[in-house]
Amino acid sequence: MQPLSRLRTAMAKSEIGALLVSDIVNVGWLTGFTGTYGRAVITQDQAVFITDGRYTLQAGEEVTNMPCVSFSSPVDGDEFLAQKV
C-alpha cells in the first residue's frame, strides 16, 4: 500500500478529517520529496504539497502523488497556508 493510502486509512480509523504533515522526514516518506522545506495537507478526498519557490522544479519532479504549489517571499509558509485554508 502506498504511503498516502496508508495515511488516509489511519486518518479514517482515528476519525481525523484533515492533517498537516510538516516534519520533513514524514513529508519525504509521504511524497518522495528530498528537499529541506515542504508540507502536505491531506484529507480523504484531496492532498496538496506546498513548498517554497526554491523547490518548485524539484517538487514537480519528485512529488507525483499530489498536486504541488509553491510560494515565494515575502510570504512564508505559515502565511501561505493561512491564506489558502
N, C-alpha and C positions, 0 to 999 in steps of 0.2 A: 504494500500500500504506500502511496506517495505521501510525503510529509504533510502537504496541505490537507489531504483526505484524512490522515491520522489526526491532525489538529482539529478538524471540523467534527470528527467523531467524538473526540474528548470534550469539545465545547458543548456538543449536543447532550452528552451524558451528564455534564455538570450544569446544564441549562444556562450557558454563557452565550449571550446574544451577539456580542462583538468583542474583539480582542485587539489590542495594540501590541505588536511584538517589537520591542525596541532594543533588546540586548543583541549586539551584533553577531554573537555566536549563534543565537537562536534564529536570527534573521537569515544567516548563512545556511543553516540547516533547512529552513523552510523554503528558501528561494533559490539557493545556489549562488548568491551574490558574495563576492570576495573582497569588496571594498571595505572602508572603515566607517562609513555612515550610511545607514539605511533603516527604514522602518516599514512594517507591513501592518495594514489594517485588514482584519479578517472578520467576515460574517459568514453565515451559512450559504448565502447567495452571491456574495461579492468578495473580492480581495483586490487590494491595490498595494503596490510597492512605491515607497516615497524615498527619494534621495536628493542630495544637493547637486547643483549644476556640474560639479567636478566629475560626477559619475554617470551622467546621462547616457553616454555611449556604452560604457561598461555595463550598466544595468540593462540596457536594451539587448545586449548580447547574452548576458548571464541569466537574467530572470525571464524564464519562458512560461511560467505557470500563472502569471497575473499581469495586468497592465502596469506600466511604470510611469510615474510622474516625477518631475523634479522642480525644485525651487532654486532661486538664486538671491543673493544679497540685494537689498538689505533685509529681506525676510529670512528668518531662521526656521528650523524645523517645527518648533512648537507653534510659532505664529502661523505657519503654513497649515498645520493640522487644524488649528483653531478656526481658520478661515474656511476650510473645506468641510468641516464636520458640522 
